[in-house]
């Protein structure tokens, strides 16, 4: 299975609201569709960084195995 994230853009009077269906917390807005797209990429990066930091803190001091998940 290929892992694909789906961006959703909702037109509102102020511009666009954007979010990723599969990644809670990855949401943003923009005056234009292009701005919303760029902002959403940044939001995804921020959510992933925050999740990594939380996971690292949760297992701090524990013996863990970390590996990349590929070919999903």
Biopython code that builds the backbone (N, CA, C, O; Angstrom):
import numpy as np
from Bio.PDB.StructureBuilder import StructureBuilder

atoms = [
    (1, "UNK", "N", (0.852, -1.173, 0.000)),
    (1, "UNK", "CA", (0.000, 0.000, 0.000)),
    (1, "UNK", "C", (0.897, 1.234, 0.000)),
    (1, "UNK", "O", (1.902, 1.266, 0.709)),
    (2, "UNK", "N", (0.552, 2.224, -0.769)),
    (2, "UNK", "CA", (1.258, 3.500, -0.768)),
    (2, "UNK", "C", (0.578, 4.433, 0.215)),
    (2, "UNK", "O", (-0.647, 4.558, 0.221)),
    (3, "UNK", "N", (1.376, 5.086, 1.044)),
    (3, "UNK", "CA", (0.826, 6.040, 2.002)),
    (3, "UNK", "C", (0.632, 7.374, 1.302)),
    (3, "UNK", "O", (1.587, 7.976, 0.811)),
    (4, "UNK", "N", (-0.594, 7.823, 1.262)),
    (4, "UNK", "CA", (-0.924, 9.101, 0.648)),
    (4, "UNK", "C", (-1.731, 9.916, 1.649)),
    (4, "UNK", "O", (-2.677, 9.409, 2.253)),
    (5, "UNK", "N", (-1.358, 11.173, 1.823)),
    (5, "UNK", "CA", (-2.124, 12.086, 2.672)),
    (5, "UNK", "C", (-3.001, 12.947, 1.776)),
    (5, "UNK", "O", (-2.569, 13.404, 0.718)),
    (6, "UNK", "N", (-4.225, 13.160, 2.207)),
    (6, "UNK", "CA", (-5.176, 13.929, 1.416)),
    (6, "UNK", "C", (-5.414, 15.301, 2.029)),
    (6, "UNK", "O", (-5.858, 15.420, 3.171)),
    (7, "UNK", "N", (-5.114, 16.324, 1.258)),
    (7, "UNK", "CA", (-5.378, 17.698, 1.682)),
    (7, "UNK", "C", (-6.798, 18.068, 1.260)),
    (7, "UNK", "O", (-7.238, 17.747, 0.156)),
    (8, "UNK", "N", (-7.498, 18.744, 2.152)),
    (8, "UNK", "CA", (-8.858, 19.212, 1.875)),
    (8, "UNK", "C", (-8.860, 20.728, 2.007)),
    (8, "UNK", "O", (-8.359, 21.281, 2.986)),
    (9, "UNK", "N", (-9.431, 21.390, 1.008)),
    (9, "UNK", "CA", (-9.508, 22.854, 0.999)),
    (9, "UNK", "C", (-10.964, 23.257, 0.925)),
    (9, "UNK", "O", (-11.695, 22.832, 0.030)),
    (10, "UNK", "N", (-11.375, 24.068, 1.858)),
    (10, "UNK", "CA", (-12.756, 24.520, 1.933)),
    (10, "UNK", "C", (-12.791, 26.024, 1.686)),
    (10, "UNK", "O", (-12.166, 26.792, 2.417)),
    (11, "UNK", "N", (-13.514, 26.439, 0.666)),
    (11, "UNK", "CA", (-13.649, 27.867, 0.345)),
    (11, "UNK", "C", (-14.594, 28.503, 1.343)),
    (11, "UNK", "O", (-15.715, 28.035, 1.541)),
    (12, "UNK", "N", (-14.133, 29.578, 1.973)),
    (12, "UNK", "CA", (-14.939, 30.357, 2.916)),
    (12, "UNK", "C", (-14.828, 31.826, 2.518)),
    (12, "UNK", "O", (-13.935, 32.184, 1.750)),
    (13, "UNK", "N", (-15.710, 32.678, 3.017)),
    (13, "UNK", "CA", (-15.658, 34.092, 2.626)),
    (13, "UNK", "C", (-14.291, 34.747, 2.853)),
    (13, "UNK", "O", (-13.908, 35.647, 2.105)),
    (14, "UNK", "N", (-13.556, 34.308, 3.872)),
    (14, "UNK", "CA", (-12.257, 34.903, 4.191)),
    (14, "UNK", "C", (-11.114, 34.335, 3.360)),
    (14, "UNK", "O", (-10.001, 34.858, 3.412)),
    (15, "UNK", "N", (-11.363, 33.275, 2.594)),
    (15, "UNK", "CA", (-10.313, 32.628, 1.806)),
    (15, "UNK", "C", (-10.522, 31.129, 1.781)),
    (15, "UNK", "O", (-11.532, 30.639, 1.277)),
    (16, "UNK", "N", (-9.547, 30.395, 2.337)),
    (16, "UNK", "CA", (-9.616, 28.930, 2.348)),
    (16, "UNK", "C", (-9.204, 28.377, 3.702)),
    (16, "UNK", "O", (-8.285, 28.883, 4.344)),
    (17, "UNK", "N", (-9.892, 27.342, 4.118)),
    (17, "UNK", "CA", (-9.502, 26.544, 5.272)),
    (17, "UNK", "C", (-8.916, 25.261, 4.700)),
    (17, "UNK", "O", (-9.443, 24.720, 3.728)),
    (18, "UNK", "N", (-7.829, 24.769, 5.293)),
    (18, "UNK", "CA", (-7.169, 23.575, 4.783)),
    (18, "UNK", "C", (-6.832, 22.627, 5.924)),
    (18, "UNK", "O", (-6.458, 23.052, 7.017)),
    (19, "UNK", "N", (-6.972, 21.327, 5.647)),
    (19, "UNK", "CA", (-6.576, 20.324, 6.626)),
    (19, "UNK", "C", (-6.212, 19.025, 5.931)),
    (19, "UNK", "O", (-6.545, 18.814, 4.764)),
    (20, "UNK", "N", (-5.526, 18.159, 6.657)),
    (20, "UNK", "CA", (-5.153, 16.847, 6.150)),
    (20, "UNK", "C", (-6.045, 15.823, 6.837)),
    (20, "UNK", "O", (-6.083, 15.742, 8.064)),
    (21, "UNK", "N", (-6.766, 15.039, 6.031)),
    (21, "UNK", "CA", (-7.727, 14.072, 6.572)),
    (21, "UNK", "C", (-7.087, 13.090, 7.549)),
    (21, "UNK", "O", (-7.672, 12.775, 8.585)),
    (22, "UNK", "N", (-5.904, 12.610, 7.229)),
    (22, "UNK", "CA", (-5.279, 11.534, 7.985)),
    (22, "UNK", "C", (-4.378, 12.000, 9.121)),
    (22, "UNK", "O", (-3.803, 11.171, 9.827)),
    (23, "UNK", "N", (-4.243, 13.302, 9.309)),
    (23, "UNK", "CA", (-3.294, 13.807, 10.304)),
    (23, "UNK", "C", (-3.963, 14.854, 11.190)),
    (23, "UNK", "O", (-3.931, 16.045, 10.880)),
    (24, "UNK", "N", (-4.567, 14.413, 12.286)),
    (24, "UNK", "CA", (-5.225, 15.368, 13.184)),
    (24, "UNK", "C", (-4.262, 16.459, 13.621)),
    (24, "UNK", "O", (-3.103, 16.186, 13.936)),
    (25, "UNK", "N", (-4.733, 17.667, 13.640)),
    (25, "UNK", "CA", (-3.918, 18.801, 14.054)),
    (25, "UNK", "C", (-3.259, 19.532, 12.907)),
    (25, "UNK", "O", (-2.778, 20.653, 13.076)),
    (26, "UNK", "N", (-3.232, 18.905, 11.731)),
    (26, "UNK", "CA", (-2.635, 19.561, 10.557)),
    (26, "UNK", "C", (-3.738, 20.336, 9.854)),
    (26, "UNK", "O", (-4.403, 19.823, 8.955)),
    (27, "UNK", "N", (-3.915, 21.565, 10.274)),
    (27, "UNK", "CA", (-4.931, 22.420, 9.668)),
    (27, "UNK", "C", (-4.448, 23.862, 9.671)),
    (27, "UNK", "O", (-3.608, 24.250, 10.483)),
    (28, "UNK", "N", (-4.993, 24.645, 8.752)),
    (28, "UNK", "CA", (-4.543, 26.022, 8.606)),
    (28, "UNK", "C", (-5.560, 26.780, 7.769)),
    (28, "UNK", "O", (-6.665, 26.298, 7.519)),
    (29, "UNK", "N", (-5.171, 27.966, 7.342)),
    (29, "UNK", "CA", (-6.023, 28.771, 6.469)),
    (29, "UNK", "C", (-5.137, 29.660, 5.612)),
    (29, "UNK", "O", (-3.933, 29.765, 5.847)),
    (30, "UNK", "N", (-5.733, 30.292, 4.628)),
    (30, "UNK", "CA", (-5.009, 31.221, 3.772)),
    (30, "UNK", "C", (-5.964, 32.101, 3.007)),
    (30, "UNK", "O", (-7.114, 31.731, 2.771)),
    (31, "UNK", "N", (-5.486, 33.265, 2.622)),
    (31, "UNK", "CA", (-6.318, 34.179, 1.832)),
    (31, "UNK", "C", (-6.585, 33.625, 0.438)),
    (31, "UNK", "O", (-7.648, 33.852, -0.139)),
    (32, "UNK", "N", (-5.597, 32.888, -0.099)),
    (32, "UNK", "CA", (-5.728, 32.282, -1.424)),
    (32, "UNK", "C", (-5.499, 30.780, -1.302)),
    (32, "UNK", "O", (-4.993, 30.302, -0.287)),
    (33, "UNK", "N", (-5.872, 30.042, -2.338)),
    (33, "UNK", "CA", (-5.644, 28.602, -2.343)),
    (33, "UNK", "C", (-4.151, 28.301, -2.274)),
    (33, "UNK", "O", (-3.736, 27.381, -1.568)),
    (34, "UNK", "N", (-3.350, 29.060, -2.993)),
    (34, "UNK", "CA", (-1.905, 28.855, -2.982)),
    (34, "UNK", "C", (-1.325, 29.075, -1.586)),
    (34, "UNK", "O", (-0.480, 28.305, -1.130)),
    (35, "UNK", "N", (-1.783, 30.128, -0.912)),
    (35, "UNK", "CA", (-1.309, 30.402, 0.445)),
    (35, "UNK", "C", (-1.734, 29.287, 1.397)),
    (35, "UNK", "O", (-0.949, 28.865, 2.246)),
    (36, "UNK", "N", (-2.958, 28.811, 1.263)),
    (36, "UNK", "CA", (-3.433, 27.711, 2.106)),
    (36, "UNK", "C", (-2.601, 26.454, 1.874)),
    (36, "UNK", "O", (-2.284, 25.742, 2.827)),
    (37, "UNK", "N", (-2.241, 26.171, 0.622)),
    (37, "UNK", "CA", (-1.400, 25.000, 0.318)),
    (37, "UNK", "C", (-0.040, 25.110, 1.001)),
    (37, "UNK", "O", (0.417, 24.158, 1.634)),
    (38, "UNK", "N", (0.598, 26.256, 0.876)),
    (38, "UNK", "CA", (1.908, 26.457, 1.498)),
    (38, "UNK", "C", (1.806, 26.366, 3.018)),
    (38, "UNK", "O", (2.643, 25.739, 3.667)),
    (39, "UNK", "N", (0.778, 26.992, 3.577)),
    (39, "UNK", "CA", (0.587, 26.952, 5.026)),
    (39, "UNK", "C", (0.336, 25.526, 5.511)),
    (39, "UNK", "O", (0.764, 25.153, 6.603)),
    (40, "UNK", "N", (-0.362, 24.727, 4.693)),
    (40, "UNK", "CA", (-0.655, 23.355, 5.091)),
    (40, "UNK", "C", (0.612, 22.510, 5.110)),
    (40, "UNK", "O", (0.778, 21.670, 5.995)),
    (41, "UNK", "N", (1.496, 22.716, 4.160)),
    (41, "UNK", "CA", (2.771, 21.990, 4.167)),
    (41, "UNK", "C", (3.530, 22.291, 5.455)),
    (41, "UNK", "O", (4.088, 21.387, 6.078)),
    (42, "UNK", "N", (3.551, 23.551, 5.848)),
    (42, "UNK", "CA", (4.229, 23.951, 7.084)),
    (42, "UNK", "C", (3.540, 23.337, 8.303)),
    (42, "UNK", "O", (4.207, 22.896, 9.239)),
    (43, "UNK", "N", (2.214, 23.309, 8.292)),
    (43, "UNK", "CA", (1.469, 22.727, 9.411)),
    (43, "UNK", "C", (1.780, 21.238, 9.561)),
    (43, "UNK", "O", (1.931, 20.750, 10.680)),
    (44, "UNK", "N", (1.876, 20.515, 8.448)),
    (44, "UNK", "CA", (2.209, 19.090, 8.498)),
    (44, "UNK", "C", (3.597, 18.900, 9.104)),
    (44, "UNK", "O", (3.785, 18.034, 9.959)),
    (45, "UNK", "N", (4.555, 19.691, 8.676)),
    (45, "UNK", "CA", (5.905, 19.600, 9.231)),
    (45, "UNK", "C", (5.894, 19.848, 10.736)),
    (45, "UNK", "O", (6.552, 19.136, 11.494)),
    (46, "UNK", "N", (5.149, 20.855, 11.161)),
    (46, "UNK", "CA", (5.094, 21.199, 12.581)),
    (46, "UNK", "C", (4.449, 20.085, 13.402)),
    (46, "UNK", "O", (4.923, 19.773, 14.494)),
    (47, "UNK", "N", (3.377, 19.483, 12.892)),
    (47, "UNK", "CA", (2.706, 18.401, 13.610)),
    (47, "UNK", "C", (3.637, 17.200, 13.731)),
    (47, "UNK", "O", (3.727, 16.594, 14.798)),
    (48, "UNK", "N", (4.330, 16.850, 12.648)),
    (48, "UNK", "CA", (5.247, 15.712, 12.698)),
    (48, "UNK", "C", (6.394, 15.970, 13.664)),
    (48, "UNK", "O", (6.770, 15.073, 14.418)),
    (49, "UNK", "N", (6.956, 17.170, 13.660)),
    (49, "UNK", "CA", (8.026, 17.512, 14.593)),
    (49, "UNK", "C", (7.545, 17.427, 16.039)),
    (49, "UNK", "O", (8.244, 16.894, 16.901)),
    (50, "UNK", "N", (6.354, 17.952, 16.299)),
    (50, "UNK", "CA", (5.800, 17.915, 17.654)),
    (50, "UNK", "C", (5.533, 16.480, 18.098)),
    (50, "UNK", "O", (5.812, 16.129, 19.244)),
    (51, "UNK", "N", (5.001, 15.651, 17.210)),
    (51, "UNK", "CA", (4.735, 14.258, 17.551)),
    (51, "UNK", "C", (6.032, 13.505, 17.843)),
    (51, "UNK", "O", (6.080, 12.683, 18.758)),
    (52, "UNK", "N", (7.080, 13.782, 17.070)),
    (52, "UNK", "CA", (8.380, 13.146, 17.322)),
    (52, "UNK", "C", (8.926, 13.555, 18.692)),
    (52, "UNK", "O", (9.441, 12.721, 19.436)),
    (53, "UNK", "N", (8.811, 14.820, 19.013)),
    (53, "UNK", "CA", (9.299, 15.306, 20.306)),
    (53, "UNK", "C", (8.516, 14.666, 21.450)),
    (53, "UNK", "O", (9.109, 14.258, 22.449)),
    (54, "UNK", "N", (7.203, 14.573, 21.320)),
    (54, "UNK", "CA", (6.383, 13.946, 22.354)),
    (54, "UNK", "C", (6.729, 12.468, 22.521)),
    (54, "UNK", "O", (6.805, 11.965, 23.642)),
    (55, "UNK", "N", (6.937, 11.780, 21.407)),
    (55, "UNK", "CA", (7.284, 10.363, 21.464)),
    (55, "UNK", "C", (8.644, 10.169, 22.115)),
    (55, "UNK", "O", (8.823, 9.254, 22.919)),
    (56, "UNK", "N", (9.604, 11.022, 21.774)),
    (56, "UNK", "CA", (10.937, 10.927, 22.372)),
    (56, "UNK", "C", (10.882, 11.135, 23.882)),
    (56, "UNK", "O", (11.546, 10.426, 24.639)),
    (57, "UNK", "N", (10.101, 12.094, 24.304)),
    (57, "UNK", "CA", (9.960, 12.368, 25.734)),
    (57, "UNK", "C", (9.276, 11.200, 26.448)),
    (57, "UNK", "O", (9.631, 10.874, 27.581)),
    (58, "UNK", "N", (8.309, 10.578, 25.800)),
    (58, "UNK", "CA", (7.559, 9.478, 26.407)),
    (58, "UNK", "C", (8.430, 8.254, 26.665)),
    (58, "UNK", "O", (8.166, 7.498, 27.600)),
    (59, "UNK", "N", (9.460, 8.046, 25.854)),
    (59, "UNK", "CA", (10.309, 6.859, 26.012)),
    (59, "UNK", "C", (11.704, 7.208, 26.539)),
    (59, "UNK", "O", (12.612, 6.378, 26.512)),
    (60, "UNK", "N", (11.859, 8.427, 27.009)),
    (60, "UNK", "CA", (13.159, 8.872, 27.520)),
    (60, "UNK", "C", (13.642, 7.940, 28.635)),
    (60, "UNK", "O", (12.917, 7.648, 29.587)),
    (61, "UNK", "N", (14.878, 7.487, 28.485)),
    (61, "UNK", "CA", (15.452, 6.601, 29.482)),
    (61, "UNK", "C", (15.120, 5.134, 29.255)),
    (61, "UNK", "O", (15.622, 4.274, 29.978)),
    (62, "UNK", "N", (14.301, 4.836, 28.286)),
    (62, "UNK", "CA", (13.930, 3.455, 27.989)),
    (62, "UNK", "C", (14.768, 2.926, 26.837)),
    (62, "UNK", "O", (15.263, 3.691, 26.009)),
    (63, "UNK", "N", (14.921, 1.613, 26.797)),
    (63, "UNK", "CA", (15.598, 0.990, 25.667)),
    (63, "UNK", "C", (14.566, 0.827, 24.549)),
    (63, "UNK", "O", (13.579, 0.108, 24.701)),
    (64, "UNK", "N", (14.805, 1.492, 23.447)),
    (64, "UNK", "CA", (13.853, 1.458, 22.330)),
    (64, "UNK", "C", (14.560, 1.105, 21.034)),
    (64, "UNK", "O", (15.775, 1.256, 20.906)),
    (65, "UNK", "N", (13.791, 0.643, 20.098)),
    (65, "UNK", "CA", (14.271, 0.408, 18.735)),
    (65, "UNK", "C", (13.521, 1.376, 17.833)),
    (65, "UNK", "O", (12.291, 1.420, 17.830)),
    (66, "UNK", "N", (14.277, 2.144, 17.073)),
    (66, "UNK", "CA", (13.665, 3.081, 16.119)),
    (66, "UNK", "C", (14.076, 2.650, 14.717)),
    (66, "UNK", "O", (15.243, 2.362, 14.453)),
    (67, "UNK", "N", (13.098, 2.612, 13.832)),
    (67, "UNK", "CA", (13.397, 2.317, 12.439)),
    (67, "UNK", "C", (12.383, 3.020, 11.554)),
    (67, "UNK", "O", (11.262, 3.307, 11.973)),
    (68, "UNK", "N", (12.791, 3.291, 10.333)),
    (68, "UNK", "CA", (11.893, 3.928, 9.375)),
    (68, "UNK", "C", (10.868, 2.912, 8.906)),
    (68, "UNK", "O", (11.180, 1.741, 8.692)),
    (69, "UNK", "N", (9.659, 3.376, 8.752)),
    (69, "UNK", "CA", (8.579, 2.576, 8.210)),
    (69, "UNK", "C", (8.541, 2.860, 6.716)),
    (69, "UNK", "O", (8.276, 3.992, 6.310)),
    (70, "UNK", "N", (8.798, 1.868, 5.907)),
    (70, "UNK", "CA", (8.848, 2.076, 4.467)),
    (70, "UNK", "C", (7.867, 1.145, 3.768)),
    (70, "UNK", "O", (7.427, 0.141, 4.328)),
    (71, "UNK", "N", (7.536, 1.504, 2.535)),
    (71, "UNK", "CA", (6.633, 0.701, 1.715)),
    (71, "UNK", "C", (5.284, 0.449, 2.372)),
    (71, "UNK", "O", (4.785, -0.676, 2.391)),
    (72, "UNK", "N", (4.719, 1.489, 2.897)),
    (72, "UNK", "CA", (3.397, 1.373, 3.509)),
    (72, "UNK", "C", (2.351, 1.542, 2.438)),
    (72, "UNK", "O", (1.156, 1.482, 2.727)),
]
sb = StructureBuilder()
sb.init_structure("model")
sb.init_model(0)
sb.init_chain("A")
sb.init_seg("    ")
for serial, (resi, resn, name, xyz) in enumerate(atoms, 1):
    if name == "N":
        sb.init_residue(resn, " ", resi, " ")
    sb.init_atom(name, np.array(xyz, "f"), 0.0, 1.0, " ", f" {name:<3s}", serial, name[0])
structure = sb.get_structure()
